[in-house]
Amino acid sequence: MLSFSVIIPCFHDEEKLACLLAQLQKLPHKPWEIIVVDAANSESCAEICAQFAAQYIVSEPCRGQQLLTGAAQAKGDVLWFLHADAQLSADPLTAMTKAIAQGATGGYFRFRFAAPRAWPAFILEPMIALRCRIGVPYGDQGIFMARLVYHQVGGHAPWPLFEEVPLVRATRRIGKFLPLAAPIFIDPRRWQRDGWWRRTWHNRMLALNFMCGVTPQELASRYHSKIGS
């Protein structure tokens, strides 16, 4: 039986984190360990982790570095990276176990917006699925990977944005990186706040600029200054 280490970066998102940790506790198959890497050094975050028996680590405010820090502490056979505001499907560990049994080195979940789902969600979701197959799925899709493979390919880049891009590309070069049919539910609050199409356009422009060589540090500065996190 595979053991799973869940790694969750957090930064001032304690309410969502508490909901996610509660979900993890209620799964029919539970992870072996949960590691929360907090970039805010928040007392309330530490208290929530203690309440749900999750390991609490403090890191600098950079998501790539948070993920690297958590992965360095993890001991499970499979590393599963979740954003603090993720919402889970009914039995995600079984879905990941089946993928690994089929020879996958890792994979990711199907992107689906959580309720309330406005009509643009039904257009954006299949577009995102296509983008993931020809490009790279992002960290909010519950990327998972065999721990040995993760360290073999060098782990996440220590960047504030697009930290999963070199990781996924390197993993695909050495084995199967599978899309799962099971969904992971993405909090739509940022799309609702900023406008569904405005948010999507801004995200695509960030990705295009990244492909053109703009550094993740510069892009992170634009991301927070123009539209918020």
C-alpha positions as CSV (number, residue, x, y, z in Angstrom):
1,M,0.0,0.0,0.0
2,L,1.4,3.4,-1.0
3,S,1.9,6.0,1.6
4,F,1.0,9.6,0.7
5,S,2.6,12.8,2.0
6,V,0.3,15.9,1.5
7,I,2.2,19.2,1.2
8,I,0.2,22.4,1.5
9,P,1.7,25.9,1.1
10,C,-0.2,28.6,3.0
11,F,-0.1,32.4,3.2
12,H,-2.9,34.1,5.1
13,D,-5.5,31.5,4.1
14,E,-6.2,29.9,7.4
15,E,-10.0,29.6,7.0
16,K,-9.6,27.7,3.7
17,L,-6.8,25.6,5.1
18,A,-9.0,24.5,8.0
19,C,-11.7,23.3,5.6
20,L,-9.1,21.4,3.5
21,L,-7.6,19.7,6.5
22,A,-11.1,18.7,7.7
23,Q,-11.7,17.2,4.3
24,L,-8.5,15.2,4.4
25,Q,-9.5,13.8,7.7
26,K,-12.8,12.5,6.4
27,L,-11.4,10.8,3.3
28,P,-12.1,7.0,3.1
29,H,-8.4,6.5,2.6
30,K,-6.2,8.9,4.5
31,P,-2.7,10.3,3.8
32,W,0.1,9.1,5.9
33,E,1.3,12.6,6.7
34,I,0.2,16.2,6.1
35,I,2.8,19.0,6.0
36,V,1.7,22.7,6.0
37,V,4.4,25.2,5.0
38,D,3.4,28.6,6.2
39,A,4.9,31.7,4.7
40,A,3.2,34.1,7.1
41,N,4.5,32.6,10.4
42,S,0.9,32.8,11.6
43,E,0.0,31.7,15.1
44,S,-3.5,30.9,14.0
45,C,-2.2,28.7,11.1
46,A,0.0,26.8,13.7
47,E,-3.0,26.3,15.9
48,I,-5.1,24.9,13.0
49,C,-2.3,22.5,12.1
50,A,-2.2,21.3,15.7
51,Q,-5.9,20.8,15.8
52,F,-5.8,18.6,12.7
53,A,-2.5,16.8,13.5
54,A,-0.7,18.3,10.6
55,Q,3.0,19.1,10.6
56,Y,3.7,22.8,10.7
57,I,6.8,24.4,9.0
58,V,7.6,28.1,8.5
59,S,9.2,29.2,5.2
60,E,10.0,32.4,3.3
61,P,7.0,33.8,1.3
62,C,7.7,32.1,-2.0
63,R,5.5,29.3,-3.1
64,G,8.2,27.3,-4.9
65,Q,10.4,27.5,-1.9
66,Q,7.6,26.5,0.4
67,L,6.9,23.4,-1.7
68,L,10.6,22.5,-1.8
69,T,10.8,22.9,2.0
70,G,7.8,20.6,2.5
71,A,9.0,18.0,0.1
72,A,12.4,17.9,1.8
73,Q,10.6,16.8,5.0
74,A,8.2,14.4,3.5
75,K,8.7,10.6,3.9
76,G,5.8,9.1,1.9
77,D,6.1,7.1,-1.3
78,V,4.0,9.7,-3.1
79,L,4.0,13.5,-2.7
80,W,0.7,15.3,-3.3
81,F,0.8,19.1,-3.5
82,L,-2.4,21.0,-2.7
83,H,-3.2,24.6,-2.5
84,A,-4.8,25.7,0.8
85,D,-8.1,26.6,-0.9
86,A,-8.5,23.3,-2.8
87,Q,-11.7,21.2,-2.4
88,L,-11.4,17.5,-2.9
89,S,-13.2,14.7,-4.7
90,A,-14.7,11.7,-2.9
91,D,-11.7,9.4,-2.9
92,P,-8.6,11.0,-4.4
93,L,-6.0,8.7,-2.9
94,T,-7.5,5.7,-4.7
95,A,-7.4,7.6,-8.0
96,M,-3.7,8.4,-7.5
97,T,-2.9,4.9,-6.4
98,K,-4.5,3.4,-9.6
99,A,-2.5,5.9,-11.7
100,I,0.8,4.8,-10.0
101,A,-0.2,1.2,-10.4
102,Q,-0.6,1.8,-14.2
103,G,3.0,2.9,-14.3
104,A,2.6,6.7,-13.9
105,T,5.4,8.6,-12.3
106,G,2.8,11.2,-11.3
107,G,-0.1,13.2,-12.6
108,Y,-2.8,15.8,-11.8
109,F,-6.5,16.1,-11.3
110,R,-9.2,17.5,-13.6
111,F,-9.8,21.3,-13.1
112,R,-13.3,22.1,-12.0
113,F,-14.6,25.3,-10.4
114,A,-16.2,24.8,-7.0
115,A,-19.8,26.1,-6.4
116,P,-21.1,28.6,-7.2
117,R,-20.3,28.0,-10.8
118,A,-21.2,30.9,-13.1
119,W,-21.7,30.1,-16.8
120,P,-18.2,31.0,-17.9
121,A,-16.9,28.0,-15.8
122,F,-18.5,25.6,-18.3
123,I,-16.5,27.2,-21.1
124,L,-13.2,27.6,-19.2
125,E,-13.0,24.1,-17.8
126,P,-12.7,22.2,-21.1
127,M,-10.3,24.9,-22.3
128,I,-8.1,24.3,-19.3
129,A,-8.2,20.6,-19.8
130,L,-6.9,21.1,-23.4
131,R,-4.2,23.5,-22.2
132,C,-3.0,21.0,-19.6
133,R,-2.6,18.3,-22.3
134,I,-0.6,20.4,-24.7
135,G,1.1,22.5,-22.0
136,V,1.6,22.3,-18.3
137,P,-1.1,21.8,-15.5
138,Y,-0.6,24.3,-12.7
139,G,-0.2,23.7,-9.0
140,D,-3.9,24.2,-8.1
141,Q,-4.7,20.9,-9.9
142,G,-3.3,18.7,-7.1
143,I,-0.1,17.6,-8.8
144,F,1.2,14.3,-7.4
145,M,4.4,12.4,-8.0
146,A,6.5,9.5,-6.7
147,R,8.8,11.0,-4.1
148,L,12.0,9.4,-5.7
149,V,11.0,10.8,-9.1
150,Y,10.4,14.3,-7.6
151,H,13.9,14.4,-6.1
152,Q,15.4,12.8,-9.2
153,V,14.2,15.7,-11.5
154,G,15.1,18.4,-9.0
155,G,11.7,19.3,-7.5
156,H,9.9,22.6,-7.8
157,A,11.7,25.7,-9.0
158,P,12.2,28.1,-6.1
159,W,10.0,30.7,-7.8
160,P,6.9,32.6,-6.7
161,L,5.0,31.7,-9.9
162,F,5.2,28.9,-12.5
163,E,7.3,26.9,-10.0
164,E,5.7,23.6,-11.3
165,V,6.6,24.2,-15.0
166,P,10.2,22.7,-15.0
167,L,9.1,20.0,-12.6
168,V,6.3,18.8,-14.9
169,R,8.3,19.0,-18.1
170,A,11.2,17.0,-16.5
171,T,8.8,14.4,-15.2
172,R,7.2,13.9,-18.6
173,R,10.6,13.3,-20.1
174,I,11.2,10.3,-17.9
175,G,7.8,8.7,-17.6
176,K,4.0,8.9,-17.8
177,F,2.4,12.0,-16.2
178,L,-1.3,11.2,-16.3
179,P,-4.4,13.4,-16.2
180,L,-7.0,11.9,-13.8
181,A,-10.7,11.8,-14.5
182,A,-11.3,12.7,-10.9
183,P,-11.8,16.4,-10.3
184,I,-10.2,18.8,-7.9
185,F,-12.4,21.8,-7.1
186,I,-10.9,25.3,-7.5
187,D,-12.2,28.2,-5.4
188,P,-13.8,30.7,-7.9
189,R,-13.4,33.7,-5.6
190,R,-10.6,35.3,-7.6
191,W,-12.6,35.0,-10.9
192,Q,-15.7,36.3,-9.2
193,R,-13.8,39.2,-7.7
194,D,-11.8,40.3,-10.8
195,G,-14.3,39.2,-13.5
196,W,-14.2,35.8,-15.2
197,W,-12.8,36.9,-18.5
198,R,-10.5,39.6,-17.1
199,R,-8.9,37.1,-14.7
200,T,-8.5,34.5,-17.4
201,W,-7.0,37.0,-19.8
202,H,-4.5,38.3,-17.2
203,N,-3.5,34.7,-16.4
204,R,-2.8,33.9,-20.1
205,M,-0.8,37.1,-20.4
206,L,1.4,36.1,-17.5
207,A,1.9,32.6,-19.1
208,L,2.8,34.2,-22.4
209,N,5.3,36.6,-20.8
210,F,6.8,33.7,-18.9
211,M,7.3,31.7,-22.2
212,C,8.9,34.8,-23.7
213,G,11.5,34.9,-20.9
214,V,10.2,37.3,-18.3
215,T,11.3,36.2,-14.9
216,P,8.9,34.7,-12.4
217,Q,9.9,37.3,-9.9
218,E,8.9,40.1,-12.2
219,L,5.7,38.4,-13.1
220,A,4.8,37.9,-9.5
221,S,5.2,41.6,-8.9
222,R,2.9,42.3,-11.8
223,Y,0.4,39.7,-10.7
224,H,0.0,41.2,-7.2
225,S,0.1,44.8,-8.3
226,K,-2.4,44.6,-11.1
227,I,-5.1,42.1,-10.0
228,G,-4.3,40.8,-6.5
229,S,-3.7,37.3,-5.4
